[in-house]
Amino acid sequence: MLPTPPILFITDSKQTPRPLVDVVAAALRGGCRWVLLREHALNRTDPDAFFDLATDLAGLCREAQAALFISRNTLVATAARAQGVHLRAKADPWLVRRFLGEGSIIGQSCHSKGEAVRAEQNGVDYLTLSPIFMTQSKPDTRKPLGLATLQEIAALLPLPVIALGGMTPERAKACLDSGAAGIAVMGDLMRATDVAARMAEYVALFKKP
């Protein structure tokens, strides 16, 4: 169901001086096969530009046989022929499923055990759990949940739990060892000097010895 390897690359153009299309292209060269177009500010202020960006990334992902997901905007996800939508914690997955159809893949952001249980009950296909570690991307938002909470929730729920927040390759391995089905990375890749090489480090975690 989830792309392979299950490494969700979340975009945030505020964290890089380079064009976002170039950063995503580099991540794809490094083995990324799952991209989430986030860019909330652009989505709010310039929907046309957000759609154009989604279309550009959709083309890159098709060439690389990668999946493109869109954050929150179901209309753009449909128009850009994205493979899935990622919802914020308070959204209603049931309504989104009715709009997109049964074949769509829906994920949801969760920040606590309660939110994770509710997401599973509402029928999402996967959830991101964050922040697992302190993160530079959102340093003042929430207290890190830690590996123990990740392990508890991953063992409790039948759907894939994707670990997010403060990720590095070393921390990613610890998350996988704690039961996460995959990892999500934003800042560590957006700020990387060599995005392709950094992505390859994450991809290597999923290769069989």
Phi, psi and omega in degrees: 000309179278153176300155179240127358286154183281066177244108182270113178268114182260127183278149174202092187295342179294342185262010179214144175277351184273155175302137184299323179300321179293321180295315180295319179300320178294319178298320178296321177297330180278359177112003177296136177228016182208111184240134174247114175281111183263276171044058184299320181297315179296321179300321181283318190268332183215078183302326180295316179294324178297317178295317179299319179295318178299320180295318178297316181291327178299320178296315178299317182293322177298318180298325182268002185056044179248161181262135174252128173246153180244135178280118169073319191274096183291328179295314179294321179302318180291313183294324181274000181058042176289159182275345182193174180230142176245126187254153173286169189299326186270358182287162181256102182299330183297316179294321179295320178299320178297323182286316186275334183101164187292337182279355183283157175252127184237127174244165181214142177281132178227147184230011180199168177297319181299315178295322180294316179296318180295320178298316179296318180294331180275359170089025176288162182271334176200167174221150169262137179246123185206161351274136176284318178237166173301137185235140176288335183292322180222070189290340187247018186268291187228153175290136180303140181283325179086167184290329181295318178293319176302313181298319180297312183289321179296324179284333184281322190258146180277348182265162182295132175253122182255120183280135183219145173115112178068032189281141167222166177303321180293316179291326178300317179298320179296324178293317178296321178293337180269003174109358178297140178281341180189184181228157175236137184229134175236281188299320183298329177273319181298327182267355185294141176292318178240094186296317181299316181293321179293319177298321180299329177296319178291316181301324182298335180295337185258000180275136180289139179295000000 
